Amino acid sequence: MDSKEYIERFKKYEAEYTRRLKAKYFSDKDIYGGDIFDQKITIDSHTIKASRWPATKSYADPASFEDQSNDGSASAGEAAANNGKH
């Protein structure tokens, strides 16, 4: 295999991997396309974002997140009892 071809292919894969990581962990969207943050407040040119759910909740337990975010009535006890089991 030509070393230049190998290097170009590696760079292409690395760029695609970087793009996926940035889209997953550094966007303002969950895996369903909804907004992660409920509120945005700007104080002295600094933006503060707040949410009632952890930013990684939709990635860690997608089924539980979708149920809780759509229903909105799951209590902390129900969420702890569910613990990702369906």
Order of alpha helices (4+ residues) and beta strands (2+ residues): alpha-beta-beta-alpha-alpha-alpha
